[in-house]
Amino acid sequence: MPRLPEDQDSHWEVVFSTTLLYKAEIIKGMLEEEGIQAVIVNKQDSSYIAFGEIELFVPRENVLDAKQIMERAASDE
């Protein structure tokens, strides 16, 4: 499971959270196409997938751009 580098935890922020891995993967792909590094951290319980969240992190300096990209994609649906 991907993890944020421990020394860089404070440089990353959650921009999306879901219980569905495929949604996080789609958004990660969109962000990476726009040149924004993104990391998925799956915090779901391995025994009970219904418990826990999947979080998508981006570097703090890319948070606003990432949110704008996600908003544009949502309005295009």
Protein Blocks (a to p, Z undefined) as FASTA:
>chain_A
ZZddfklmmmpccfbdcfbfklmmmmmmmmmmnopacddddfbdfklmmgccddddddfk
lmmmmmmmmmmmmmmZZ
